[in-house]
Amino acid sequence: MKLSRRDWLRGASLIGGMAMLTGTASIGKLTAAETKKFNPRPFNSPVRLGSNENPYGPSALVRKAMQDNFDLGCRYPWAFNNPLRDMIAEKEGVTPDHIVLVAGSTEGLKITGITYAGIGDEIISGLPTFLSMMEYAKVWGADINWVPLDKDMNYDLQEIEKRVSAKTKLVFLCNPNNPTGKLLPANDVKDFCNAVSQKTMVFSDEAYYDYIEDSSYPSMVELVKQGENVIVSRTLSKVYGLAGIRLGYMVARPDIAKKLNERVVANTNIMAIEAGKAALQDQDFYKFSLQKNLEARKLIEANLDQLGLDYLPSQANFVFFHAKQDVKVLAEKMQAKGVIIGRPFPPYNDWCRVSTGTLEEVAFFNNALNETLG
């Protein structure tokens, strides 16, 4: 169901007020040309801000590429993977035999978990974090050694490294972390991955790497290039706006990539391949998505400041804030007002993760939160 004009105007008026509050005069509706080119999702109810999706895309360039190649849908994708793999390899500065194409980075996480951690083996991970790898590996008999975040809600790298033993087959790191959005200090994470990879496999989930504002911040692909036991995952679901297309990739040493490629289940498809090739070339959409995410995040943060609610410094497309109440209760209240927020992330059950959306959606969320907490 589409939002009523009254609801939309209420959200739009809040955008204007928040623009003045943040000093961002450019915040507002897209032009007709921007709407056609960047394809914002319709402003419908409920406003879904619980899954960290990019509210824009697929872009016009991506849609055209998919339409132009739709007749290839009768073909199996195997013969069409190489051009995309080559493009990704060039982007990452490695040879194509370092690249594993997967149907969204979640598939990469799952197959890596069961590749390295079987019955009685161990994966070490911070908690809370993105759970797909660990939950899937548990089904296949792996043990998970959970390490709580430290007092600053960062991965406790010292404690994780201390727990590595002969039983540990893989250490999982999500940086920036989901759900906190926090980014580890560059030197700390590089030293940690370098040291731990001498003892076991390290998996660096960099799904939100594109949102990092420091352009000099290192990817752990640097360690892959040095031949270390490191696997890096990336996705086109976030800044590239292809969450529903299902396309991601991993970067690893060629012998590791070969092992992972043998275990890929879903693989890619023709439309995902063509969408990915076009998306990687669409720098206008990439820059637009980053800019709009920053604007939306600042609107959320400015409103949280007005409400006196603490939040963590995010380097992602969501904000993790202290709701001061059970998130399940808050979620019910917000859904009654037409907004879906993130689930609880134990043990931080009174903290809420909200995704950035279009500026209209964020304004609507802010208004609903003000009414709920007011």
NUGU-302780 format. One record per residue (C-alpha): chain; residue in three letters; x, y, z negated; residue number from 0. Coordinates in steps of 0.02 Angstrom, whole numbers, plus 50000, padded with zeros to 5 digits. Each point is the difference from the previous one (the first is absolute). Layout:
BEGIN
   c     r       X       Y       Z     k
   A   ala       X       Y       Z   NUM
...
This chain:
BEGIN
   c     r       X       Y       Z     k
   A   met   50000   50000   50000     0
   A   lys   50068   50170   50047     1
   A   leu   50011   50134   49867     2
   A   ser   49863   50129   50000     3
   A   arg   50038   50174   50063     4
   A   arg   49977   50062   49822     5
   A   asp   50132   49876   49937     6
   A   trp   50117   50048   50141     7
   A   leu   49982   50186   49965     8
   A   arg   50033   49970   49816     9
   A   gly   50163   49913   50047    10
   A   ala   50045   50131   50129    11
   A   ser   49974   50142   49876    12
   A   leu   50117   49914   49879    13
   A   ile   50133   49991   50135    14
   A   gly   49995   50188   50015    15
   A   gly   50014   50021   49812    16
   A   met   50141   49875   49986    17
   A   ala   50091   50083   50145    18
   A   met   50003   50163   49903    19
   A   leu   50050   49908   49843    20
   A   thr   50150   49918   50085    21
   A   gly   50044   50148   50109    22
   A   thr   49981   49892   50156    23
   A   ala   49898   50111   50114    24
   A   ser   50017   49879   50146    25
   A   ile   49897   49866   49912    26
   A   gly   49834   49976   50088    27
   A   lys   49909   49907   50137    28
   A   leu   50092   49934   50152    29
   A   thr   49983   50082   50168    30
   A   ala   49908   49906   50138    31
   A   ala   50168   49961   50082    32
   A   glu   50072   49932   49837    33
   A   thr   49845   49895   49971    34
   A   lys   50016   49921   50172    35
   A   lys   50187   49973   49985    36
   A   phe   50014   49940   49820    37
   A   asn   49829   49917   49977    38
   A   pro   49949   50033   49819    39
   A   arg   49880   49871   49931    40
   A   pro   49817   50055   49984    41
   A   phe   49948   50081   49837    42
   A   asn   49887   49860   49937    43
   A   ser   49934   49940   49834    44
   A   pro   50073   49926   49898    45
   A   val   50165   50093   50017    46
   A   arg   50126   49858   49989    47
   A   leu   50160   50056   49912    48
   A   gly   50051   49834   49924    49
   A   ser   50109   49914   50132    50
   A   asn   50138   50125   50046    51
   A   glu   49945   50009   50182    52
   A   asn   50050   50140   50117    53
   A   pro   49836   50093   50035    54
   A   tyr   50061   50043   50176    55
   A   gly   50027   49893   50153    56
   A   pro   50018   49901   50101    57
   A   ser   50062   50150   50096    58
   A   ala   49946   50042   50177    59
   A   leu   50165   49933   50067    60
   A   val   49977   49835   49909    61
   A   arg   49819   49981   50054    62
   A   lys   50048   50029   50181    63
   A   ala   50139   49870   49991    64
   A   met   49880   49871   49930    65
   A   gln   49867   50038   50131    66
   A   asp   50125   49996   50143    67
   A   asn   50059   49828   49947    68
   A   phe   49835   49924   49949    69
   A   asp   50002   49880   50148    70
   A   leu   50153   49918   49923    71
   A   gly   49886   49937   49863    72
   A   cys   49986   49835   50094    73
   A   arg   50187   49970   49975    74
   A   tyr   50091   49930   49850    75
   A   pro   50110   50134   49923    76
   A   trp   50164   49904   49992    77
   A   ala   50063   50064   50168    78
   A   phe   49961   50181   49952    79
   A   asn   50086   50011   49830    80
   A   asn   50175   50041   50059    81
   A   pro   49973   50182   50056    82
   A   leu   49925   50044   49831    83
   A   arg   50136   49906   49907    84
   A   asp   50130   50094   50102    85
   A   met   49920   50167   49958    86
   A   ile   49998   49961   49814    87
   A   ala   50179   49937   50003    88
   A   glu   50057   50162   50082    89
   A   lys   49903   50102   49871    90
   A   glu   50082   49906   49856    91
   A   gly   50173   49997   50078    92
   A   val   50014   49810   50008    93
   A   thr   49996   49866   50135    94
   A   pro   49832   49919   50045    95
   A   asp   50046   49837   49912    96
   A   his   49985   50095   49835    97
   A   ile   49813   50032   50026    98
   A   val   49852   49894   49947    99
   A   leu   49831   50057   50066   100
   A   val   49851   49964   49887   101
   A   ala   49814   50036   49993   102
   A   gly   50018   50140   49873   103
   A   ser   50138   50003   49870   104
   A   thr   49889   49897   49883   105
   A   glu   50030   49848   50110   106
   A   gly   50186   50033   49987   107
   A   leu   49992   50007   49811   108
   A   lys   49902   49838   49989   109
   A   ile   50108   49896   50115   110
   A   thr   50159   50064   49916   111
   A   gly   49933   49953   49830   112
   A   ile   49965   49820   50048   113
   A   thr   50160   49987   50102   114
   A   tyr   50112   50040   49852   115
   A   ala   49899   49949   49848   116
   A   gly   49926   49825   49994   117
   A   ile   49939   49894   49855   118
   A   gly   50095   50046   49843   119
   A   asp   50096   50142   50082   120
   A   glu   49988   50178   49938   121
   A   ile   49963   50172   50071   122
   A   ile   50041   50151   49891   123
   A   ser   49896   50157   50021   124
   A   gly   49952   50157   49909   125
   A   leu   49819   50021   49944   126
   A   pro   49890   50082   50055   127
   A   thr   50047   49994   50182   128
   A   phe   49931   49935   50167   129
   A   leu   49952   49821   49960   130
   A   ser   49977   49909   50167   131
   A   met   50167   49909   49999   132
   A   met   49991   49942   49821   133
   A   glu   49817   49948   50001   134
   A   tyr   50026   49897   50157   135
   A   ala   50161   49920   49938   136
   A   lys   49913   49950   49838   137
   A   val   49873   49900   50100   138
   A   trp   50146   49899   50070   139
   A   gly   50077   49966   49830   140
   A   ala   50122   50143   49973   141
   A   asp   50022   50079   49829   142
   A   ile   49992   50189   49985   143
   A   asn   50112   50088   49874   144
   A   trp   49912   50166   49971   145
   A   val   50102   50147   49935   146
   A   pro   49898   50147   49931   147
   A   leu   50037   50173   50067   148
   A   asp   50110   50106   49888   149
   A   lys   49942   50147   49894   150
   A   asp   50004   50114   50153   151
   A   met   49893   49875   50100   152
   A   asn   50145   49953   50113   153
   A   tyr   50065   49827   50042   154
   A   asp   50113   49948   49856   155
   A   leu   50147   49956   50111   156
   A   gln   50118   49957   49857   157
   A   glu   49878   49878   49923   158
   A   ile   49961   49920   50169   159
   A   glu   50184   49973   50037   160
   A   lys   50026   49930   49825   161
   A   arg   49865   49868   50030   162
   A   val   50073   49932   50162   163
   A   ser   50048   49817   49977   164
   A   ala   50032   49843   50102   165
   A   lys   49811   49977   50005   166
   A   thr   49973   50170   50082   167
   A   lys   49980   49982   50188   168
   A   leu   49939   50175   50039   169
   A   val   49985   50173   49920   170
   A   phe   49857   50110   50061   171
   A   leu   50015   50189   50006   172
   A   cys   49866   50120   50063   173
   A   asn   50072   50174   50026   174
   A   pro   49908   50120   49998   175
   A   asn   49900   49891   49884   176
   A   asn   49816   49962   50019   177
   A   pro   49901   50051   49894   178
   A   thr   50111   50131   49918   179
   A   gly   50066   50084   50158   180
   A   lys   50167   50027   49912   181
   A   leu   50166   49993   50088   182
   A   leu   50156   49929   49917   183
   A   pro   50160   50104   50001   184
   A   ala   50092   49963   50162   185
   A   asn   50165   49948   49922   186
   A   asp   49915   49891   49869   187
   A   val   49898   49901   50124   188
   A   lys   50144   49977   50120   189
   A   asp   50119   49942   49863   190
   A   phe   49865   49884   49931   191
   A   cys   49961   49918   50168   192
   A   asn   50185   49983   50040   193
   A   ala   50038   49916   49834   194
   A   val   49848   49886   49991   195
   A   ser   50017   49944   50182   196
   A   gln   50166   49920   49951   197
   A   lys   49900   49883   49886   198
   A   thr   49834   49973   50091   199
   A   met   49888   50067   50138   200
   A   val   49933   50177   49980   201
   A   phe   49839   50053   50085   202
   A   ser   49978   50188   50021   203
   A   asp   49819   50046   50040   204
   A   glu   50012   50170   50086   205
   A   ala   49818   50017   50056   206
   A   tyr   49998   50183   49945   207
   A   tyr   50177   50044   50054   208
   A   asp   49939   50122   50134   209
   A   tyr   49921   50111   49866   210
   A   ile   50163   50030   49907   211
   A   glu   50034   50186   50010   212
   A   asp   50189   49986   49983   213
   A   ser   50058   49962   50177   214
   A   ser   50168   49939   49934   215
   A   tyr   49923   49867   49887   216
   A   pro   50073   49831   50051   217
   A   ser   49905   49850   50062   218
   A   met   50065   49832   49944   219
   A   val   50019   49961   50186   220
   A   glu   50174   50071   49967   221
   A   leu   50039   49845   49897   222
   A   val   49926   49886   50133   223
   A   lys   50123   50075   50123   224
   A   gln   50139   49956   49880   225
   A   gly   49945   49818   50002   226
   A   glu   49930   49993   49824   227
   A   asn   49860   49886   49938   228
   A   val   49869   50136   50020   229
   A   ile   49833   49998   50092   230
   A   val   49911   50164   50036   231
   A   ser   49817   50010   50047   232
   A   arg   49914   50143   50091   233
   A   thr   49823   50026   50061   234
   A   leu   49908   50097   50135   235
   A   ser   49844   50001   49890   236
   A   lys   50040   50160   49907   237
   A   val   50073   50153   50086   238
   A   tyr   49969   49925   50174   239
   A   gly   49814   49975   49962   240
   A   leu   49988   49817   50055   241
   A   ala   49937   49913   49842   242
   A   gly   49861   49913   50096   243
   A   ile   50113   49948   50143   244
   A   arg   50115   49897   49886   245
   A   leu   50181   50029   50047   246
   A   gly   50156   50004   49895   247
   A   tyr   50178   49938   50005   248
   A   met   50146   49944   49895   249
   A   val   50185   50037   50022   250
   A   ala   50124   49869   49944   251
   A   arg   50166   49920   50044   252
   A   pro   49976   49894   50159   253
   A   asp   50011   49832   49911   254
   A   ile   49871   50057   49872   255
   A   ala   49889   50075   50135   256
   A   lys   50005   49835   50095   257
   A   lys   49941   49905   49847   258
   A   leu   49859   50123   49971   259
   A   asn   49948   50001   50183   260
   A   glu   49976   49812   49991   261
   A   arg   49872   50025   49861   262
   A   val   49896   50140   50076   263
   A   val   49817   49947   50003   264
   A   ala   49889   50136   50072   265
   A   asn   50132   50081   50111   266
   A   thr   49953   50152   50104   267
   A   asn   49871   50021   50138   268
   A   ile   49999   50092   50166   269
   A   met   49905   50151   49935   270
   A   ala   50114   50015   49848   271
   A   ile   50154   49991   50111   272
   A   glu   49939   50138   50116   273
   A   ala   49938   50105   49855   274
   A   gly   50167   49982   49912   275
   A   lys   50101   50050   50153   276
   A   ala   49894   50156   50025   277
   A   ala   49998   50044   49815   278
   A   leu   50188   49996   49985   279
   A   gln   50012   50126   50142   280
   A   asp   49862   50115   49937   281
   A   gln   50103   50123   49898   282
   A   asp   49860   50130   50000   283
   A   phe   49885   49882   49908   284
   A   tyr   50138   49945   49882   285
   A   lys   50040   50179   49949   286
   A   phe   49816   50047   49990   287
   A   ser   49963   49852   49884   288
   A   leu   50141   50047   49884   289
   A   gln   49947   50183   49994   290
   A   lys   49817   49960   49967   291
   A   asn   50046   49874   49867   292
   A   leu   50104   50132   49911   293
   A   glu   49857   50126   50009   294
   A   ala   49875   49873   49933   295
   A   arg   50117   49945   49861   296
   A   lys   50026   50180   49945   297
   A   leu   49812   50028   49994   298
   A   ile   49981   49850   49885   299
   A   glu   50145   50053   49891   300
   A   ala   49938   50179   49987   301
   A   asn   49831   49940   49942   302
   A   leu   50079   49882   49873   303
   A   asp   50100   50148   49935   304
   A   gln   49838   50097   49977   305
   A   leu   49925   49853   49906   306
   A   gly   50154   49984   49890   307
   A   leu   50031   49819   50054   308
   A   asp   50175   49930   50013   309
   A   tyr   50057   49918   50162   310
   A   leu   50160   49925   50068   311
   A   pro   50104   50083   50136   312
   A   ser   49948   49904   50156   313
   A   gln   50102   49962   50154   314
   A   ala   49858   49907   50083   315
   A   asn   49823   50026   50063   316
   A   phe   49917   49986   49830   317
   A   val   50008   50076   49827   318
   A   phe   50004   49904   49835   319
   A   phe   49923   50103   49861   320
   A   his   49954   49978   49817   321
   A   ala   49810   49990   49999   322
   A   lys   49993   49983   49809   323
   A   gln   49864   49869   50016   324
   A   asp   49980   49822   50062   325
   A   val   50020   50006   50188   326
   A   lys   49860   49872   50023   327
   A   val   49882   50121   49913   328
   A   leu   50065   50148   50100   329
   A   ala   49983   49901   50162   330
   A   glu   49817   49966   49965   331
   A   lys   49968   50183   49966   332
   A   met   50093   50055   50156   333
   A   gln   49914   49872   50111   334
   A   ala   49833   50067   49939   335
   A   lys   50057   50167   50070   336
   A   gly   50052   49923   50166   337
   A   val   50188   49973   49973   338
   A   ile   50100   49838   49990   339
   A   ile   50164   50009   49904   340
   A   gly   50137   49871   49966   341
   A   arg   49981   49850   49886   342
   A   pro   50080   49988   49827   343
   A   phe   50187   49961   49993   344
   A   pro   50034   49916   49832   345
   A   pro   50069   50046   49878   346
   A   tyr   49962   50179   50057   347
   A   asn   49813   49974   49992   348
   A   asp   49963   50183   49966   349
   A   trp   50101   50059   50151   350
   A   cys   49917   50021   50169   351
   A   arg   50074   49985   50175   352
   A   val   49913   50107   50130   353
   A   ser   50050   49999   50183   354
   A   thr   50016   50157   50104   355
   A   gly   49864   50018   50131   356
   A   thr   49948   50133   50121   357
   A   leu   49991   50171   49922   358
   A   glu   49810   49988   49999   359
   A   glu   50008   49834   49909   360
   A   val   50125   50065   49873   361
   A   ala   49892   50152   49966   362
   A   phe   49851   49885   49973   363
   A   phe   50103   49892   49881   364
   A   asn   50060   50151   49902   365
   A   asn   49822   50063   49981   366
   A   ala   49938   49828   49944   367
   A   leu   50142   49984   49874   368
   A   asn   49964   50173   49930   369
   A   glu   49817   49958   49978   370
   A   thr   50041   49831   49922   371
   A   leu   50127   50067   49875   372
   A   gly   49919   50169   49974   373
